[in-house]
Amino acid sequence: MCGRYSLICIDDLGNRFRVHNPMIGSRSHFNISPASEMPVIVRNDAGNENAIVPMRWGLVPHWAQDPKTAQKPINARAETLLEKPMFAPLVRSHRCLVPASGFFEWKKEGKRKIPFYFTVPGQPLFAFAGLFSQWKSPDGTVLSTYTIITCPANVLLAGVHDRMPVILAQENESRWLSQEPLAPGDLAQILAPFPAAAMQKMPVSDLVNSPAVDDERIIRPLFGLS
């Protein structure tokens, strides 16, 4: 699964994802947890431009009666997207990019859980594959939410967790955002595990365990652990 991630280079979102409404001046987020409101990249209604939309992490389906009591999945398994009534319609029309700089996973060692931070060297910003939904209240208020798609772990993550977020290859980002239909074979190729050789793993402080701690201390590597 993916339950925490970071977004550090927010001022670069406009150039990196070719959007005309970048969030210049927004602060970096080092410890993003479920229910946080974060920038998500979508294709505009005309289908010819990317746009940044603030959304809440934890998908509320449009047919939910009450978002307070609705199931809010933060992740969706790539292998079963087309089998799930909550996700299958969104694969066809509500695909999005979730900008990130890194993510966290915890390794169980006895009674301890050791946090690790995963990045893509050379890519201070990359994109998770996501799905989004827009729930409307009776008075017309719109709540936009998203979920992050996961896939089986690559060999770098396998010793820590059996799942990882889908990090899109840059050449697949436009394809994922497009409004063109994707065949099951295309989905399998686009949502495959990111190459382990292109990633880096670092043990970090257990300060990350608290969502209230949101500063650069939690991404500093701890030496002597692996």
N, C-alpha and C positions, 0 to 999 in steps of 0.2 A: 504494500500500500504506500501511499504518500500522504503523510499527515502534517508535515512541516516543510516549508521552503523559504527561500530568501529572494528578494528583488532589490538589488543594490544600485544599479546604474540607471535610475529612473529617468534622468535627464537625457539619456541616449535612446529612449524608446522611439521617438519620432524618426530618427535616422535608421535605426535597426529594423523597424517594422513598417517603414514607409507610411506613416500616418501624418495627417495634417493638423491633428489636435493633440500634440504631445503634452505630457503632464510636467512641464518645466517647473522646477522649484519644489516638486513634491519630495518628501523625505524618503530615504532608503528604508527598507523593511528587512531586518535580518532574521526574524522569527515569526513567519506568517503561519497562523493556525486557523482551523476551521471557524467559520462565521465571520472571518475578516473580510472587509470590502477592499478589493484589489482591482487593478486595471487588467482588462481582458481585451484582446484584439478580435474584432469581427469584420466581416465584409458589409459595407453599407447596403441599404435597400436596393439601390440601383445596380449593385454588384460590380462596381468599377473602382471602389476605393476602400482602403482599410480604415477602421475607426477604433479609437480606444473608448471602452465603456466600463465604468466602475460596476463591479458585480460582487455579490456576496458568495463566499466559498461554501458550498453545500447546496446541491441542486434541489430546488422545489419544483415539482412538475406543475405544468399549467393547470392541470385538472384537480389539484389539491384543494380541499375545502378550506383549510386553515394552515398557513405556513408555520405557525407556532407548533402545531402538533404533527405536521407532515414529516415523513421520512426524508432526510436530507443527506443523501450519499455524497461524500467528498471524493470518492473514486468510483470508476466504472471499469470493469475488466474488458480488455480489448477482445478477448476470445469469445465473449458472449454478448457483445453489444447488440447484435441483430436479433438475439433471442429474448431480450428483455423489453417488455412493453414501455418501461420508463425511458429507455435509451434509444430503441430502434428508430422512432420518428425523428429524434434529434440528430441522428447520424445523417439523415437525408437533408436536413434543412437548418440545423443549428450547431454547426461546427465552429470552434473558436481556437485561438492560440492563447495560452496562459504564459505570459513572460516570466522568466525566472533567471536567477543567477546561480542557484545551487539548491540542494535539498538535503534533508536529514533522514537518517534511518538509525535504528538502535539494534545493537547486537547483544543477545542474551549470553551472559557468562555467569553461570551459577545463579545467584540471587540478584546479580547486578545487570543493568542494561547500559551498555557503553554507546554513546551517540557518535555517529560518523557524519561528516559533511562531504557531499559529492558535488563535484563541479566538472565543467568542460573547459580545460585549459585553452586559452585563445578565444573563447567565446564568453565574454563577461555577461552577455545576455543571450539566452536561448529560449525556446518555446516548448512547453508541454502541449500535447494534444488534449483539447478539452471539448466539452459539450455545454451548451447553455440553455436556459429556459427563462421564460418571462411569464410570471404569474400576475394576474390582475385582480385587485380587490373589487368589491361591489361599487366602490366610489371611483374606480378607474385608475387608482394608484398602481404603478407597475413595480414589481420586485424582480430584478434580474439576478440570476444565480448561475453558478457553474460547478462542474465536476471535472476532475483530472483523470484521464484514462491511464490505466496501468497495464503492464505486460509482464511476462516472466522475467526474472532478474537475469542480467548478463553475468559473466564469470566474476567481475569485480564486486558485484553486490551479493552474489550467491552465498558468500560466507556470512553475510549480515542479515539478509532478508530474502524471501523467495519471490518478491514482487518489486517492481520499480516503476516510476512514472514514465510514460512514453515521451521521450525527447525527440522531437521531429528533426530530421535532417533538413537543413535550410532549403534544399531544392524541393522538399515536400510541403513546405509551409503554405505556399500559394495554392497548391493543389488541395490541401486540407481545408483552407478557407473558402475555396471556390464553391459556387452553388451547383457545380456539376455533380451528378450521381457517381458514387464509387461502388464498383463491383466488390464482392467478398474478397477476391484475389488482390484487388488494389488495397483494401483495408489491411489485409495481412502484411503486405509489403510496407505500407506507410507506418503501421503501428508496431513494427518489429522492435526488439530491444536495441538501444543505442550501442554502438561498438564500445566494448570495455576498454580497448586500447586508447580511445579518445577521451577517457574520463580519468578523474583523480579522486582518491578517497583519503580523507584525513580524520583522525580521531579528534574530537573537540570537547570542550567543557560541558559538564552536565548542567550548567546554567541554562542550556537550551530547553531543559525539561519544563521550565516555567515560561508560559506564553507572555508573562509580564516583562521578561527580560528581552529587550529588543534593541541590542546594540552590537557593535563589532566584536565584543569579547567572545561571543558564542561561535564565531567562525575562525577564531585563531587556532591553529593546529596544536595539539598536545603531542609531545614527542615521547617515544618509548612505548607506544601502543600501536597495534596493527590489526 
